[in-house]
């Protein structure tokens, strides 16, 4: 599990950005936030998520947003999230938004496989 988590970190922290410089910046930022205790390491988050949403992690993004950040911190405050796409049994694609600080699942969406084999 740890190897898969480290691979996900290596492959996807900068997927939403363009260019190697942006990728390195996202990775550096995530590592700085982790060192400061602001966010959980991705392997820890993946282990937590796997208990409730088993499957193959296809994509991970690390983002700052406020749309899904309510609760104790208040809705107006930005938070860091891990956005995960997981391929589950029977071709179901599940997308999760997980609070990077607490590991709490903030949002879940699923899409079934279409009859032609593609996702809706």
N, C-alpha and C positions, 0 to 999 in steps of 0.2 A: 504494500500500500504506500509506503514512504517513497519508493522509487517512482511510482505512478504520479504521486503528488509533486515530486521534484521535476519530473518531466513536464507536467502541466505548467509549473512555474516557468520553466525554461522556454516552453513553446508559446505561452499565451498571455503573459502579463501585458504585452504591448500590441496585441492584435488589433485593437481599435485605432491605433495610431499608425502613422506612416513613417517609414524610414527607420534605420537602425538607431539613430540618436534618440528618437522618441521611445523606442522599445527599451533602451538602456535607462532612460529617465524614469519610465514607469516602474521598471524593476528596482532601480535605486530608491525611488520614493517608497515602494512597498517594503523594501528592506529597512529603510530608515524608520518608518512607522512601526514596523515589527520590533526593531531594537528599542524604540521608545515605549513599547508596551501598548501602543495605540490600536494595533490590529493583531489578530491571530495568524499564525503561519498557515499557509494554504494546506499543507498536509493534515493539520489538525481539523480544519474546516471540512476537507474531503472525507475524513474518517467519520465525523459527526453526520454529515449528509448521507453517507453510504448506508447508515443504519436504517434511515427512513426512505431513501430513494436509491436503491441498489441499481447498478447499471454501469455502462461505460461512459466516462466523462469525455465529451467531445471537444468542449471549449470552455475556457475560463477567462473572464475579463475582470479587471480590478478598476473600479470606478468610484468617483465621489458623486453623490447625488443626495437630494432631499425628498424625492417623491415617496420613498418607502421607509423613511426614517421618522417614525413617531415613537411613542412610548415614553420612557423615562426622560429622554433627552429633549423631547418636544419636537413637533413637526417642522419648525422653522430652521432647525440646526442640520447642517449637512453631515453626512456620515459616509464612510468608506464601505463599499459592498463588493463581494465577490459575486459575479453573475456566472452561473454554471449552466451548461447544456449537457444533459445526460440522456443517452439512448438506453431505454429500459426494455423489459420483456415485450415481445410482440410488436416491436418497432415503435413503441411510444416514445416521443421526444418530450422530455420534461425540462423546463427552464425554471431555474431558481434564482432568487436574489437573497443573499445571505449577508447579514450584518457582519462585517469583517472584524469588528471589535468584540462582539459577544458570541458569534457563531449561530445566532438566532435566524431561522428561516423567516424572511419578511414577506415573500411572495412566491407563489408557485403557479405555473401554467403548463398545460400539457396539450400536445397535438397528436392525434392518432395518425397512423400510416394510411395513406389513401389507397384505393384499389390498384392504382398503377405503381405502387411501391414508393411513392414520394410522400413527403410530409405536407400536410395542409398548411 
